[in-house]
Amino acid sequence: MSNTDNWMRTIGKPLIIAGPCSAETEEQMMETAARIDPSYVQAFRAGIWKPRTKPNSFEGVGAIGLKWLLRVKQEFGFKTAVEVANSKHVKLALDHDVDILWIGARTTVNPFTVQEIAEALRDTDKTVMVKNPVNPDLELWIGAVERLQGQNIKNIAAVHRGFSTYKKTKYRNNPQWQIAFDFMNRMPDIPMICDPSHICGNREGIAETAQLAFNFEYDGLIIETHCNPDCALSDAKQQITPERLTEILKELELRKSDDEDAVYHSNLTRLRGEIDETDQMIIDSISQRMIISAQIGELKKEHNVAIFQAERWNQIRQKAVERGAKLGLSEEFIDKLLKAIHQESINHQNLIMNKNHISSE
């Protein structure tokens, strides 16, 4: 885990924050809190103001939810956590003794708003967490933390919730782990928290992603849990019951880097994680290429054009070999790779053309 400041040790490591995506009713909040196991969870979260992608979506109950959050704190002893998107939110959260305030991914992208929030929190001893921006921009993420530090805010953490992409994969928000690793290398004294709920966008992947985070020596997790997930007013698919949350937390294995062997295994796990992510990107790219190839096949069929275009194939191969050489890849490897991809394109276009021709884009 990172070289964290004293504030993390006062909460307990790893830091586990859990609660519903949105505060919906007082009853929902109290029931969810009552079913969360306090031996695993230190802080209770709930969205009060919800920045939604599309209009007419549930955008939160507003300030009344802070009263429910305060009641959870008083009756169950959890620290409380809430997202703030402007200085007005900050004031209301502080008035209701919220312990942890986080800046959301959509807010992190706006330096003016981050600065406004930082100034509203100047000299606070509250914990302030910064989620990564929606786009994969490391400097923007680090810059938001630096704005907080510039206002003498000491208790800061980063939250890795993945990055938006228009090409959907198995993740709602692609983790792009390397960006988080680069953040940790650049700012080793800032604890790193993982948000597997937003990375996955579904319940099924939360346990695996949470374990990956601890394999990578993250300092904690923020997980969405709801007393009745299927009826949640926001992000229902990625919320889990408090009982399932406890099961996941019980099964997690923490990793430590107390000796050289542990450091080796930690680094190896990180690099393997990068390979897995890169392999997925390669497969996704090849799949997209086949979709384009199929569209070319449709176009050729429509215009009654012969499939095999020798000149075009030679151009593709030559460009790939030249590009590969610049990147340190042998001509033999590029040849084998390209021929395998080309053969798959042949298969796709032949299905469309319904002819036994050799194909080339």
Residue pairs with C-beta under 8 A, 6 or more apart in sequence:
1 13
1 14
1 191
1 217
1 218
1 219
1 256
1 257
2 184
2 188
2 189
2 190
2 191
2 192
2 217
2 219
3 188
3 189
4 13
4 189
4 191
4 219
5 154
5 155
5 189
5 191
7 127
7 154
7 155
8 15
8 157
8 191
8 219
11 42
11 43
11 79
11 127
12 42
13 219
13 220
14 214
14 218
14 219
14 220
14 221
14 254
15 42
15 43
15 157
15 191
15 193
15 219
15 220
15 221
16 40
16 41
16 42
16 43
16 220
16 221
16 222
16 223
16 249
17 41
17 42
17 43
17 44
17 45
17 81
17 100
17 193
17 220
17 221
17 222
17 223
18 36
18 41
18 43
18 44
18 45
18 222
18 223
18 224
18 225
18 242
18 245
19 29
19 32
19 33
19 36
19 44
19 45
19 46
19 81
19 224
19 225
20 28
20 29
20 32
20 45
20 46
20 47
20 224
20 225
20 226
20 227
20 232
20 239
21 46
21 47
21 50
21 197
21 224
21 226
21 232
21 234
21 235
21 238
21 239
22 46
22 47
22 48
22 50
22 58
22 60
22 61
22 232
22 233
22 234
22 235
23 29
23 46
23 47
23 48
23 60
23 61
23 65
23 68
23 69
24 61
24 232
24 233
26 68
26 71
28 226
28 227
28 228
29 46
29 65
29 68
29 69
29 71
29 72
30 68
30 71
30 72
30 75
31 227
32 225
32 226
32 227
32 242
33 44
33 72
33 75
33 76
33 78
34 76
35 227
35 241
35 242
35 243
36 44
36 76
36 78
36 225
36 242
36 245
36 246
37 242
37 245
37 246
37 249
38 76
38 77
38 78
40 245
40 246
40 249
40 250
41 78
41 245
41 249
42 78
42 79
43 78
43 79
43 80
43 81
43 99
43 100
44 69
44 72
44 73
44 76
44 78
44 79
44 80
44 81
45 80
45 81
45 82
45 100
45 222
45 224
46 65
46 68
46 69
46 80
46 81
46 82
47 60
47 82
47 83
47 234
48 60
48 61
48 62
48 63
48 65
48 66
48 69
48 82
48 83
48 89
49 59
49 60
49 62
49 83
49 84
49 85
49 89
50 57
50 58
50 59
50 60
50 234
51 59
51 85
51 104
51 106
51 107
52 58
52 59
52 234
57 234
58 233
58 234
63 92
66 82
66 92
66 93
66 95
66 96
66 98
67 96
69 80
69 82
69 96
69 98
70 80
70 96
70 97
72 78
72 80
73 79
73 80
73 97
73 99
79 99
79 100
80 97
80 98
80 99
80 100
81 98
81 99
81 100
81 101
81 102
81 129
81 222
82 93
82 98
82 100
82 101
82 102
83 89
83 101
83 102
83 103
83 104
84 90
84 93
84 101
84 102
84 103
84 117
85 103
85 104
85 106
85 107
85 113
85 117
86 113
86 116
86 117
87 116
87 117
87 119
87 120
90 101
90 117
90 120
90 121
91 120
93 101
94 124
94 126
98 126
99 126
99 127
100 126
100 127
100 128
100 129
101 121
101 126
101 127
101 128
101 129
102 128
102 129
102 130
102 131
102 159
103 114
103 117
103 128
103 129
103 130
103 131
103 144
104 131
105 131
105 132
105 133
105 134
105 161
105 198
106 134
107 113
107 114
107 117
108 114
108 130
108 131
108 132
108 133
108 134
108 140
108 141
108 144
109 133
109 134
109 135
109 137
109 140
111 140
111 143
111 144
111 147
114 130
114 143
114 144
114 147
114 148
115 147
118 147
118 148
118 150
118 151
118 153
119 151
121 128
121 148
121 151
121 153
122 151
122 152
122 153
123 151
123 152
123 153
124 153
125 154
125 155
126 155
127 155
127 156
127 157
128 148
128 153
128 155
128 156
128 157
129 156
129 157
129 158
129 159
129 193
130 141
130 144
130 145
130 148
130 156
130 157
130 158
130 159
131 158
131 159
131 160
131 161
131 195
132 141
132 158
132 159
132 160
132 161
132 162
132 163
132 179
132 180
132 183
133 140
133 141
133 144
133 163
134 163
134 164
134 173
135 163
135 164
136 163
136 176
136 179
138 179
138 182
138 183
138 186
141 158
141 179
141 183
142 183
142 186
142 187
145 156
145 158
145 187
145 190
148 156
149 156
156 190
157 190
157 191
157 192
157 193
157 219
157 220
158 180
158 183
158 187
158 190
158 191
158 192
158 193
159 192
159 193
159 194
159 195
159 222
160 175
160 180
160 183
160 192
160 193
160 194
160 195
160 199
160 213
160 218
161 173
161 195
161 198
161 199
162 171
162 172
162 173
162 174
162 175
162 176
162 195
162 198
162 199
163 173
163 174
163 175
163 176
163 179
164 173
164 174
165 173
165 174
167 284
167 288
169 280
169 284
170 205
170 280
171 199
171 200
171 201
171 205
172 198
172 199
172 200
172 201
172 202
172 238
173 198
173 199
173 201
175 199
175 209
175 277
176 277
177 212
177 216
177 270
177 273
177 274
177 277
178 274
178 277
180 192
180 216
181 216
181 270
183 190
183 192
184 190
184 192
191 219
191 220
192 218
192 219
193 218
193 219
193 220
193 221
193 222
194 209
194 210
194 213
194 218
194 220
194 221
194 222
195 221
195 222
195 223
196 205
196 206
196 209
196 210
196 213
196 221
196 223
197 206
197 222
197 223
197 224
197 235
197 238
197 239
198 238
199 205
199 209
200 206
200 209
200 238
201 235
201 237
201 238
202 237
202 238
203 229
203 237
203 238
203 239
203 240
203 244
206 223
206 238
206 240
206 248
207 248
207 251
207 252
210 221
210 223
210 248
210 252
211 251
211 252
211 253
212 273
213 221
214 252
214 253
214 254
214 255
215 255
215 266
215 269
215 270
215 273
216 266
216 269
216 270
216 273
217 255
217 257
217 266
223 240
223 245
223 248
224 235
224 238
224 239
224 240
225 239
225 240
225 241
225 242
225 244
225 245
226 232
226 236
226 239
226 240
226 241
227 241
227 242
229 236
229 239
229 240
229 241
230 236
232 239
240 248
255 262
255 265
255 266
255 269
256 262
257 263
257 266
286 341
286 344
289 341
289 345
290 344
290 345
290 348
293 345
293 348
293 349
293 359
293 361
294 348
294 349
294 352
296 349
296 361
297 307
297 348
297 349
297 351
297 352
297 353
297 359
298 352
299 305
300 306
300 307
300 349
300 353
301 352
301 353
306 357
307 349
307 350
307 353
307 355
307 357
307 358
307 359
307 360
308 357
308 358
308 359
308 360
309 360
309 361
310 360
312 360
312 361
313 342
313 360
313 361
316 338
316 342
316 360
316 361
317 335
317 338
320 334
320 338
321 331
321 334
321 335
324 330
324 331
324 333
324 334
325 331
342 359
342 360
345 359
345 360
345 361
346 358
346 359
349 359
350 356
350 357
350 359
353 359
